[in-house]
């Protein structure tokens, strides 16, 4: 099979080399993002894994109206731009509306279409029009092959560098199921496939006024996905996940990132 690849900032992410998208769920502060970016980059450099830094400037999809959402578009983009310049890392964040995509497209290296918005044609097309890479997250309500029209929307709108991300399937009752047999279907769309280990380990609304999850399950799923053929991993990390302002229960502890990534690399090498 031909190598599938996408250029994201100064990196080429390809199906022949495991890559990583990592960072906190949401921008809590510039200092926290800097700490995470510095640690993740050091890990990625040691293990020779291409790294894209991710963090949301606005968590629009929250269980409770009172949940922390982030610094907002303008401040958040400025923080991400600063991190990219300091650490020479491509940066990625969610966009929620065509207007946001217009502003974010001037700063981000990769515009991410959130899973719950992946069927919004105007948003997908707006994200695709800016010449930057686009990460299309599969909605938890879609089968893997249902992403074909979503990818086609982005392609037809001009996107040349596309990533497709699996992040679990919802069956209700606060549970997501990760169907790893869907990864080859996503790969057949012709673009690198990412497995979102931490969001796949969520229990949406499982804490009543917040989303729960299991970071132990996230680590397990990351290894299983690499064994099943994922090209890249999406992992949210935090130095103190139990105190994170968003997605703490399913976020990986920053200190555990290197060991998990080393295991995933060993699995990929063993499979060949």
C-alpha positions as CSV (number, residue, x, y, z in Angstrom):
1,X,0.0,0.0,0.0
2,X,1.3,3.5,-0.9
3,X,2.4,5.7,2.0
4,X,-0.4,8.1,3.1
5,X,0.9,11.4,4.3
6,X,0.0,14.9,5.3
7,X,2.2,18.0,5.7
8,X,1.5,19.8,9.0
9,X,3.6,22.8,9.5
10,X,7.2,21.8,9.2
11,X,6.4,18.1,9.5
12,X,5.3,15.4,7.2
13,X,3.1,12.9,9.0
14,X,3.1,9.6,7.2
15,X,1.7,6.1,7.6
16,X,5.2,4.6,7.6
17,X,6.3,6.3,10.9
18,X,4.4,6.6,14.1
19,X,3.5,10.2,15.0
20,X,2.0,11.9,18.0
21,X,-0.5,14.7,18.6
22,X,-0.3,15.6,22.2
23,X,-1.1,18.4,24.7
24,X,-3.6,19.4,27.3
25,X,-7.3,19.2,26.7
26,X,-7.7,22.9,27.1
27,X,-5.4,25.9,27.5
28,X,-5.5,26.5,31.3
29,X,-2.6,28.9,31.3
30,X,0.4,29.8,29.1
31,X,2.8,28.4,31.8
32,X,1.0,25.0,31.9
33,X,1.1,24.7,28.1
34,X,4.7,25.7,28.0
35,X,5.6,23.0,30.6
36,X,3.7,20.4,28.7
37,X,5.1,21.4,25.3
38,X,8.6,21.3,26.7
39,X,8.3,17.9,28.2
40,X,6.4,16.4,25.2
41,X,9.0,17.7,22.8
42,X,11.9,16.3,24.8
43,X,10.2,12.9,24.8
44,X,9.4,13.1,21.0
45,X,13.0,14.1,20.2
46,X,14.4,11.3,22.3
47,X,12.2,8.7,20.6
48,X,12.4,10.3,17.2
49,X,8.6,10.7,16.9
50,X,7.1,13.6,14.9
51,X,5.0,15.7,17.3
52,X,2.1,18.1,16.9
53,X,1.1,20.1,19.9
54,X,-2.6,20.4,20.6
55,X,-4.7,22.4,23.0
56,X,-8.2,23.9,22.8
57,X,-8.7,27.6,23.2
58,X,-12.4,27.0,23.7
59,X,-14.1,23.8,24.8
60,X,-17.5,24.5,23.4
61,X,-18.8,21.0,24.0
62,X,-19.0,20.7,27.8
63,X,-21.3,18.7,30.0
64,X,-22.2,21.6,32.2
65,X,-22.7,25.3,31.4
66,X,-20.4,26.1,34.4
67,X,-17.5,24.0,33.1
68,X,-14.2,25.8,32.3
69,X,-13.9,26.5,28.5
70,X,-10.5,28.2,28.1
71,X,-9.2,31.6,27.3
72,X,-11.1,32.1,24.1
73,X,-10.2,32.5,20.4
74,X,-7.9,35.6,20.4
75,X,-5.9,34.9,23.6
76,X,-5.8,31.2,22.8
77,X,-4.4,31.6,19.3
78,X,-1.8,34.0,20.6
79,X,-0.6,31.4,23.2
80,X,-0.5,28.7,20.6
81,X,1.5,30.9,18.2
82,X,4.0,31.6,21.0
83,X,4.4,27.9,21.7
84,X,5.0,27.1,18.1
85,X,7.7,29.8,17.8
86,X,9.4,28.8,21.0
87,X,9.5,25.1,20.6
88,X,9.3,24.9,16.7
89,X,6.3,22.6,16.9
90,X,3.2,22.6,14.7
91,X,0.1,23.5,16.6
92,X,-3.5,22.2,16.3
93,X,-6.8,23.2,17.9
94,X,-10.6,22.7,17.3
95,X,-12.6,25.2,15.3
96,X,-16.3,25.4,15.8
97,X,-17.7,27.8,13.2
98,X,-16.7,29.0,9.8
99,X,-15.8,32.4,11.4
100,X,-13.5,30.7,13.8
101,X,-11.9,28.8,11.0
102,X,-11.2,32.1,9.2
103,X,-9.3,33.5,12.2
104,X,-7.6,30.2,13.2
105,X,-6.5,29.5,9.7
106,X,-4.1,32.4,9.9
107,X,-2.4,31.0,13.0
108,X,-2.8,27.2,13.3
109,X,-0.9,24.6,11.4
110,X,-3.8,22.2,11.6
111,X,-7.5,23.0,12.0
112,X,-9.4,20.3,13.8
113,X,-13.1,19.7,13.0
114,X,-14.5,18.3,16.3
115,X,-16.2,14.9,16.2
116,X,-19.7,16.2,17.1
117,X,-19.4,18.8,14.2
118,X,-17.9,16.6,11.5
119,X,-21.1,16.6,9.4
120,X,-21.4,20.4,9.4
121,X,-20.6,21.1,5.7
122,X,-19.9,24.8,6.1
123,X,-17.4,24.2,8.9
124,X,-15.6,21.4,7.1
125,X,-15.3,23.5,3.9
126,X,-14.2,26.6,5.8
127,X,-11.5,24.6,7.6
128,X,-10.3,23.2,4.3
129,X,-10.1,26.5,2.4
130,X,-7.2,28.0,4.3
131,X,-4.4,25.8,2.9
132,X,-3.5,24.4,6.3
133,X,-3.8,20.8,7.3
134,X,-7.2,19.6,8.5
135,X,-7.9,16.9,11.1
136,X,-11.3,15.4,10.7
137,X,-12.5,13.6,13.8
138,X,-15.0,10.8,13.3
139,X,-18.3,11.5,15.0
140,X,-19.1,8.9,17.7
141,X,-22.5,8.5,15.9
142,X,-20.9,7.5,12.6
143,X,-19.6,4.2,11.2
144,X,-16.0,4.4,9.9
145,X,-17.1,4.3,6.2
146,X,-19.5,7.2,6.9
147,X,-16.4,9.4,7.0
148,X,-16.0,9.1,3.2
149,X,-18.4,12.0,2.4
150,X,-16.8,14.1,5.2
151,X,-13.3,13.6,3.7
152,X,-14.7,14.3,0.2
153,X,-16.1,17.7,1.4
154,X,-12.7,18.7,2.6
155,X,-11.0,17.5,-0.6
156,X,-13.4,19.3,-2.8
157,X,-13.0,22.5,-0.8
158,X,-9.3,22.4,-1.5
159,X,-7.6,20.6,1.4
160,X,-4.4,18.8,0.4
161,X,-3.2,17.7,3.8
162,X,-5.9,15.7,5.7
163,X,-5.8,13.6,8.8
164,X,-8.7,11.3,9.9
165,X,-9.2,10.5,13.6
166,X,-11.0,7.7,15.3
167,X,-12.3,8.5,18.8
168,X,-14.8,5.9,19.7
169,X,-18.4,5.1,19.0
170,X,-21.2,6.0,21.3
171,X,-23.9,3.5,22.4
172,X,-25.3,5.8,25.1
173,X,-25.3,5.2,28.9
174,X,-22.0,7.1,29.3
175,X,-19.9,4.7,27.3
176,X,-17.8,4.7,24.2
177,X,-16.6,1.7,22.4
178,X,-13.4,1.7,20.3
179,X,-13.9,-0.5,17.3
180,X,-10.3,-1.1,16.0
181,X,-11.6,-3.0,13.0
182,X,-12.7,0.4,11.7
183,X,-9.1,1.7,11.3
184,X,-8.5,0.0,7.9
185,X,-11.8,1.5,6.6
186,X,-10.5,4.9,7.5
187,X,-7.1,4.2,6.0
188,X,-8.8,3.3,2.7
189,X,-9.9,6.9,2.4
190,X,-6.2,7.7,1.5
191,X,-5.0,9.8,4.4
192,X,-3.1,9.2,7.6
193,X,-5.2,7.7,10.4
194,X,-5.0,8.8,14.0
195,X,-6.4,7.0,17.0
196,X,-7.5,9.3,19.8
197,X,-6.8,7.2,22.8
198,X,-7.8,9.6,25.6
199,X,-11.2,10.6,24.2
200,X,-12.0,7.0,23.3
201,X,-11.6,6.3,27.1
202,X,-14.1,8.9,28.1
203,X,-17.4,8.2,29.8
204,X,-19.4,11.2,28.5
205,X,-21.4,12.9,31.2
206,X,-20.4,10.0,33.5
207,X,-19.8,12.2,36.5
208,X,-23.2,13.8,36.3
209,X,-22.0,17.4,35.7
210,X,-18.7,16.4,34.0
211,X,-17.3,13.7,31.8
212,X,-15.5,10.8,33.4
213,X,-13.1,8.3,31.9
214,X,-10.1,6.0,32.5
215,X,-6.5,6.9,31.8
216,X,-5.6,3.3,32.3
217,X,-8.0,2.4,29.5
218,X,-6.5,5.1,27.4
219,X,-3.0,3.6,27.6
220,X,-4.4,0.2,26.8
221,X,-6.3,1.5,23.8
222,X,-3.3,3.3,22.5
223,X,-1.2,0.1,22.4
224,X,-4.1,-1.8,20.8
225,X,-4.6,0.8,18.2
226,X,-1.0,0.8,17.2
227,X,-1.1,-3.0,16.9
228,X,-4.2,-2.7,14.8
229,X,-2.5,-0.3,12.4
230,X,-3.0,3.3,13.5
231,X,-0.5,5.7,11.9
232,X,-0.6,8.2,14.7
233,X,-1.8,8.7,18.3
234,X,-3.8,11.6,19.8
235,X,-3.1,11.7,23.6
236,X,-4.1,14.4,26.0
237,X,-1.5,14.8,28.8
238,X,-1.4,16.9,32.0
239,X,1.2,17.1,34.9
240,X,-1.6,16.6,37.4
241,X,-4.6,15.1,35.6
242,X,-6.8,14.9,38.7
243,X,-6.7,18.7,38.9
244,X,-7.1,19.3,35.2
245,X,-9.9,21.7,34.3
246,X,-11.2,19.4,31.4
247,X,-11.0,15.7,30.7
248,X,-8.7,15.0,33.7
249,X,-10.0,11.4,34.3
250,X,-9.0,10.2,30.9
251,X,-5.9,12.3,30.4
252,X,-2.5,10.6,30.7
253,X,-0.1,11.8,33.3
254,X,2.7,13.7,31.6
255,X,5.4,11.7,33.3
256,X,3.9,8.5,31.8
257,X,4.0,9.7,28.2
258,X,7.5,8.4,27.3
259,X,7.0,4.9,28.6
260,X,3.7,4.5,26.7
261,X,5.2,5.9,23.5
262,X,8.2,3.6,23.8
263,X,5.9,0.6,24.2
264,X,3.9,1.7,21.2
265,X,7.0,2.0,19.1
266,X,8.2,-1.4,20.2
267,X,4.8,-2.9,19.2
268,X,4.9,-1.3,15.8
269,X,8.5,-2.5,15.2
270,X,7.5,-6.0,16.2
271,X,4.5,-6.1,13.9
272,X,6.6,-4.7,11.0
